Amino acid sequence: MPNDETSVEADSGGTVLIELEPKLSMPQADALSQQLQSHMGRDVDVDASRVESLSTAAVQVLLAAAKSWTVDQCKLNLVNPSEAFLTTLERIGLSPESFKSNEATS
């Protein structure tokens, strides 16, 4: 079943690019969670350039994914965050760096 909420591509280096939709409410957060889970074990860039509104559920999905990717020693990066995305993060005390996974060192 195709996901209408995000689009996904893989670059030549094997990194998956997930482009977030403009509105990320609870239903879209559930779909995003499933989308991210389908790419566990791979490096993922999440493009937030089109985001106009962002629910706390979507933020939680992205934070949980960043933690999972760190445990799996893979990279998950937030790229091109929109002004609306950044404003939402600031209002809840987060920054784009909150979503970066860190490859485990050992």
Secondary structure, DSSP 8 states (H G I E B T S, - for coil): ---SSEEEEE-TTS-EEEEE-SEE-HHHHHHHHHHHHTTTTS-EEEE-TT-SEE-HHHHHHHHHHHHHHHHTT--EEEES--HHHHHHHHHTT--GGGG-------
